[in-house]
């Protein structure tokens, strides 16, 4: 029996892209709250975009070593359902940031030789899943792949695969790794923060084809 791979489109900045991603069948949409990122959105901007989401499409907030008061401000105004941490936050810090509203969270790890994913997983027991991305000089959306063989067998929690995925390689990635979910940003863009509806549709079609 085939299993449906979940799909997250990240780095949404425009209303038309939110509409395109939801209509194409994305399970989750990601909003970046990290000012150095070209995909960063203001709290007001994110509130407007998240309000467009139809039922059963999850709003995810991406943070990098945020201050608690900033996270509180975002959560007061944006109906996020899951938080995604990309910085040096440890398990206790992630849990504390999510605790006031009881939200679940996932932790990103930037993969490169020497990173022990099983050890990393053990260090953040509160995470609902691990998002594995390529190690680059910036956080997220770098468009680079990594050596998928670095992902060990026997990971004890849902794996969200990111890092350089696009309509051309997502099928191979799913067939090789069978992740719980895939996460794409730059692979469905025409420019940083500007999504392409046709690329989104092609990406999702690639996932569905690989699911069988």
N, C-alpha and C positions, 0 to 999 in steps of 0.2 A: 504494500500500500504506500502510495506517495505521501509525503508530508509537505505542507505548504510553507515555504520560506517567507518569513515576514520581511517587509520592505519599508525602510525609512529614507525619506528624501530630506536632506539637511541643508541648512543655510538659506532658508526662504526669506526673501526680502520684499516680494511684490505680490499684490493680490491675485494677479492673473496666474502666477506660478502656483500659489496655494490651490486655486481652482483646478488647474491642470493636473497637479499631483493627486489631489483627492479623486478627481474623476477617472484618472488612469488606474486607480486601485491601490495607492499607497496606504500602508497601515499606520504610518506615523510620519509627522512632519517636524523638523527640527528648527529651532530658532536660536541664533547665536547671541549670547550676551557677553561678549568679549571685545572691548573697543578696538584692540589692534587688528582684529579680523576685518577683511573687506566685506564680510557677510554679517557684520554686527548690526543689530537692530536696536532702536531705542525701546524703552518700556512701552511708550504710547504706540509706536509702530507695531510692536509685537502683539499688543492687546487687540489691535484692529485685525491683524492677520489671524490670530488664534480664534477670534470670534467667528471667522468664516468657516471653520472646520465643521463638517457634517458629523453626525453620530458615528461612533466607533472608529474614528480616526484620532490617534493620540497626539497631543501637543507635547513636545519634548523641549526642555530648555537646556542649552549647552553653556557650561560655566568653566572658567579656568581660575582656580584659586580665588574665589570671590569672597568679599566681606559679607558677614551675616546680614547686615542691614540692607545691602544691595539685593541679596536674594529675597529678603522679606518684602522689599519694595516691588520686585518683579512679581512675586507670588500674590501680592495684594491686588495686582491689576491684570495679570495675565493668567488665564485658566490652564496652567500647565498640569500635566498628569504624570510626568516622569522627569527626573533631573539626570543630567549626564555630566560627569566631572572629568575634565581633561588635564588638570594640573597635578600638583604634588599633594593634593588632599589625601589624608589617610582615612581609614575606615571610620574612625571616631568623628573626624571632621565632617565627612559626608553625611553620616547619620545625624549629627547635630544640626546641620543645615536643613535637612529634610524633616526632622522630628516635629517642628511646630505645626505642620500641616499633614503629617503622616504620609508623606509622599515616598514612593519607591525611587531607587536610583541605580544607575549603572556606572561603572568606572572604566575609563579608557586607559589602554596601555599601548605605548608606542614601541612596536616590535623592531628588534635588531638582534644580531648575534649576541649571545650572552644573557638575554632576557629569559628567565625561567617562568613561563606562563603559569605553571602549576603552583610555584612558590608565590607568584603575584596573586593568584586566585585565593590562596590560603590567607593572604594578608588583608583581604577585604571581604570578610564573610558576610557583611551586610548587603553587598551589592546583589541586585537581582540578575545581573549578567555582566559579562566583560565585553567591551568593544575593543577590538584589536585593530590598530591603525599602523601606518608606516611611520618610522622615525624620521622626522624632518626638522628643519630649523624653526618651524612654527607649529602652532597647535591646530590640527584639523584642516581638511580641505586642500592639502598640498598636491593632490593628484598623483602621488607616487604609490606604487605597489611595494610589497615586501615579499620576502621569501616565505611562501605559505608552508614550507616544510618545518618552519620554526614552531608551528602550532602542534602541540603534542596530542596524542590520543589520551583519552581518559579525563578530559576536562570535566569538572563536576558541576558546571552551571551553563546556562545558555550563552552561546558565542555569537556576538554580533560582528560580522566581518566588514571592515572598511579599508580604505587605503587604495586609491587608484582604480576603483571599480568603474566600469562603464558598460554600455550596451554590448560591446564586443567580447569582454572577458568575464562578465558576471556568471554566464552559464558554466564555464569551465570551473570557476571558483566554487560554485555550488556543488557541482558534480564531484569535485575533489574533496571538499571539506564538510559538506552538509551542515552549514551553520544554521543556527536558529533564525538569524536575520541577516540582511545585508543593508549597508548604509552607504549612500552615495551623495556627493555634493558637486564637486568640480566635473565629474564624469557626465553630468547632464546639463552642463552650462554652455552658453555662448560667450559669457564674460563672467568674472567673479561676482557672484550674487545674482546673476541673471540666468534663470533656468530656461530651458528649451522644451516646449511641450512634446515635440516629436521625439527628442532624446529620452525624456521621461517615459513615454509610452514604449519606446524600444527597449529601454532598460527593464521595465516591468514585464514586457513580453519575453525577454531573455530569461528572467527568473522563472516565469511560469513554464517555459519550455523545459528548463533544466529540472524543475520539480517533477515533470512527467505526468 
